[in-house]
C-alpha cells in the first residue's frame, strides 16, 4: 500500500493490464520456490513489452530481491529490468520511477 500511494502521488494509476503500462512493479516473496519460479517467468514475459516500449520502467522489490544470488541472477539474466530493491529500500522507488 505504501508503494502504491507513492506511485499515485507521482502520477501513476493502477491497472491490471500489462500492455501499455508505463511502469511494472513486482513485489516478490521468497517463502516458496514456486513463487520464485513464477517471478522469473513473469519477468521474462516482460522482455518483448520493454522492447516495444523503451520508456517502460520495470521494478522488482521484496524479500526475494534481498537475496544476493537472486538479485545477481536478475541483473545478469534480465538486463532489461530497471531497478531491483529489497524490503527496506522502498524509498528508492521515488528516484527510480520518476518520469
Secondary structure, DSSP 4 states (H G I P E B T S, - for coil): -HHHHHHHHTT----S--TT-SEEEEEE--S-HHHHHHHHHHHHHTHHHHHH-TT-EEEEEEGGGGSHHHHHHHHHH-TT--EEE-GGGTTHHHHHH--
